[in-house]
Amino acid sequence: MRFGGHNPSSGFSKYGIRDFAIFSTQLDSDNASTLYNSGNFMDVRVAGINGLAVYYPFNEHVRDIVGGHDLTLTGGTFTAL
């Protein structure tokens, strides 16, 4: 899986992801509204939504703090958003 974009003339562009979650169940519109939280960041672990299978908060490491499916960071850096 690759995140970000590539501009052939200037190299890689900057894109950011605050966190990334995968649920083992289908989310409904109420779940989506809860997660969106009016555009304000929230820790999805405290959202009260069942089925959180994988959660990467992307803060200084690429560890899945829910399911244990760690990633390898290649050619990227962590920067505070």
Number of C-alpha atoms within 10 A of each C-alpha: 3 5 10 11 11 11 8 8 6 7 9 11 10 9 8 12 12 12 14 12 14 12 13 10 11 8 12 8 8 10 15 11 11 14 19 13 12 8 8 7 11 13 10 17 13 8 13 11 16 13 12 17 16 18 23 22 17 17 12 10 14 16 18 18 14 14 13 12 13 15 12 8 10 7 5 8 8 13 10 8 6
